[in-house]
């Protein structure tokens, strides 16, 4: 299997707190941070800008695969303020738009897209190590990571976090719509044929429903300290 420096894999559904946890763990341990979800969102953003919708036909899927193959993406900044640059433009905020989130769930189910993203993720993380978060890091990308965590939370808690995140950014969204969209995304992520969302073998499951961010980070760091 792939050999790399210290590598921590954090997987889980949307709204579980993966990104915030991974950033803080990376800062605490002085490790690089890789947000693999941003890579799929970048593909989704470009697909949206080309006029593609979530109901992809054969031609649309082919266009998305081509976008993934020629994606120009880079990360900059420290884990807490990481920026995402696509084709020379900072798209960090644009990646969090609701329509991009919906599209990302669709494009991530395309096997050819996942293969390309996994190739890039391995290329980056095997060189630097670090904290890598996503939905198939422990199951597919780095099954031999020194620590694998599956971070989850109750559906209503995750939807509330997403709702508060969107409204804080000024988005006009309805609670029922956010809850419904998340339920559909959970269904797609867990039932897709390519790398379905599930805990990796040997992963430690952490439910963040009633934990603060600091408590979750403490739990992950403690797990690493107990890892042989």
Helices and strands as residue ranges (DSSP letters): E 7-11, H 18-29, E 33-35, H 36-49, H 58-69, E 73-76, G 79-81, E 83-86, E 89-90, G 94-96, H 98-107, H 111-128, E 130-134, I 137-141, E 147-152, H 155-168, H 175-191, E 204-207, H 213-225
